[in-house]
Amino acid sequence: MKRRDFLGTAGAGALLTGGVLSGCGQESTPEKAASAAPEETIEWKMVTTWPKNFPGLGTGANNLARLIGEMSGGRLKVKVYGAKELVPPFEVFDAVSSGTAEMGHGAAYYWKGKSEAAQFFAAVPFGMTAQEMNAWLYYGGGMELWEEVYAPFGVVPAAAGNSGLQMGGWFNKEINGVADLQGLKMRIPGLGGEVLKRAGGTPVNLPGGEIFTSLQSGTIDATEWVGPYNDLAFGLYKAAQYYYYPGWHEPGTTIECMYNRQAFEALPADLQSIVSSACRVANADMLAEYTARNNTALQTLVNEHNVDVREFPRPVLDKLRTISEEVVAEIAAQDALSAKVYESYQTFRKQVVAWHDISERTYLNVRGG
Amino acid sequence: MKRRDFLGTAGAGALLTGGVLSGCGQESTPEKAASAAPEETIEWKMVTTWPKNFPGLGTGANNLARLIGEMSGGRLKVKVYGAKELVPPFEVFDAVSSGTAEMGHGAAYYWKGKSEAAQFFAAVPFGMTAQEMNAWLYYGGGMELWEEVYAPFGVVPAAAGNSGLQMGGWFNKEINGVADLQGLKMRIPGLGGEVLKRAGGTPVNLPGGEIFTSLQSGTIDATEWVGPYNDLAFGLYKAAQYYYYPGWHEPGTTIECMYNRQAFEALPADLQSIVSSACRVANADMLAEYTARNNTALQTLVNEHNVDVREFPRPVLDKLRTISEEVVAEIAAQDALSAKVYESYQTFRKQVVAWHDISERTYLNVRGG
């Protein structure tokens, strides 16, 4: 999913309705009523790594800002800036760290330059799903570690969204076995790209705006993106023959909101609680949105656009998994903090796999269509 | 999971630490600071169907109340009452409807006496998982239908927790085939009980406090409860030989918070938003808690108590699924509103199964241990 922040076209203007607070049976605006008399209005800037209003991710940032405004009765107003509007997407972390913006919205794997350990808080190939990530973050020590990773920069992290399980990507070459990965030119950044490289492929990093053309012209053989909801909007089905699953490289990507520590600590306790809680709402809400919209979009892709949906052959997934384990272990070996995060993540993953093997996994296999 | 509200012993005093707001890097209490000058303090009562402080469920109600207090800077104080403290557990809905309490905490299947349709908003045998339920509720029209079901009673519903996938239960008889369901005396209330009955079993309804003794003495052959986290605390491993999975009858039970409509509408807009959002936080938080604690408890059950964990044979699950479909369809046939909810639920379920077949399900099957 990485680096889609360069994207400047798809989904612009597609501001979603519904979303956070849908179904609450009320329309509440800060202006409507507020029994608390605001002593002052605080204004915050939120810089984001996404194009303004990008479906799911950018609109998730909008929802979060709106919710903070609603809950605070207008006492805390958060203005959202799309990528490049205030700072370039990859400078979001620094902007929050320095206080140029009080708040940032992105994904932790963008900040591996600050700490390799950051990647564990976004997506790990063959790692935990959305539900498992949240269990680790909130009840398995994950949040405390994430705070430790960002602390030297004066930044406080929060989970603020999740894409759910992604798709494997769009391909113009059939993948029938491990040999088909040899020489495969695929736009797949980050850890997934490193894994593909070691499997014999050629990972390519392209700005979002060049992906479609590169795929259509044959400059690349394949690309990963997100899942049906975003991929349909991006029109990738027009440029590729096969749509492979599952998204082994991003099995439940956590989206983050982070705040400048000084700005956050200067807030009164109720506004701190509102900001933290709004992130919790946004985290769960985005997963619900992706789950619902992916399933609708998948029907459209299959029924209206005749997309050829295929599963990666098991030997291919086995190979990618083995390499993924090596790559992730190497990250962990780079420094003490990464090792500490890896240890916590892997221990929790192992146990939750045992639990989900007899719960979610078995159930999904037996429940019928 | 039903009727555990009669329980008066297990887990009392086990008030959990962590939970909502854990990992937010702050301690905030209403007293600490609040830039908004409270014009008045509103006091609400929350009646619950759970024993006070019951792990996960009762503590989830406590977390929710505390969060409302924090976010409102103490302007809205919610006092939580355990089952029987103010009203009996099965009078919670009526208490909220009449305004005896402004808020209630339970699960919608308790209110099937008000509307059969209510059951779709808690748990449906072979139905949707927690993640799918949230997608349906917030982005698939589910919340609007739930509001419609409760509207005649002046009650507004919110999802405020989820147990995740439950276990099939504790058995002193091996289940090797469909024939073993014949005459099986099992404590399993609600829809699951009706399904068991049609499969030849004898569903028994027992208050929580009698389950352990009944199972130990052989009065019943089996009981369902929740999952490892609650079941370990309840000591059921001491009274049964086999622990079966999966929990086909409750694949992701939604816990509800509901409010008296008049009381809710009398709140200023910011407090309405705070109450609704606190429910959203609690909804996701409880699932994270169960996911994390179930996986820890499962290790304890297996490694320290030598619990014999077994999977229901596939023909048994196939039989139960077929009957479940009949039972659920019969509910839908009882009245127009139930039919409308069933139609929405089933349509969404069918589509999300297709999406999760190529995402969550495939991934859980291939990711390795």
Interface residues (C-beta under 8 A of the other chain):
Chain A: G18 G19 V20 L21 S22 G23 C24 G25 Q26 S28 T29 P30 K32 A33 A34 S35 A36 A37 P38 E39 E40 L67 E70 M71 S72 G73 G74 R75 F126 T129 A130 Q131 E132 N134 A135 W136 L137 Y138 Y139 G140 G142 M143 E144 W146 E147 V156 A158 G164 L165 Q166 M167 G227 P228 Y245 P246 G247 W248 P251 F264 E265 P268 A269 D270 L271 Q272 S273 I274 S276 S277 A278 R280 V281 N283 A284 D285 L287 A288 E289 T291 A292 R293 N294 N295 T296 L298 Q299 V309 E311 R314 L317 R321 F348 K350 Q351 V352 V353 A354 W355 H356 D357 I358 S359 E360 R361 T362 Y363 L364 N365 V366 R367 G368 G369
Chain B: G18 G19 V20 L21 S22 G23 C24 G25 Q26 S28 T29 P30 K32 A33 A34 S35 A36 A37 P38 E39 E40 L67 E70 M71 S72 G73 G74 R75 F126 T129 A130 Q131 E132 N134 A135 W136 L137 Y138 Y139 G140 G142 M143 E144 W146 E147 V156 A158 G164 L165 Q166 M167 G227 P228 Y245 P246 G247 W248 P251 F264 E265 P268 A269 D270 L271 Q272 S273 I274 S276 S277 A278 R280 V281 N283 A284 D285 L287 A288 E289 T291 A292 R293 N294 N295 T296 L298 Q299 V309 E311 R314 L317 R321 F348 K350 Q351 V352 V353 A354 W355 H356 D357 I358 S359 E360 R361 T362 Y363 L364 N365 V366 R367 G368 G369
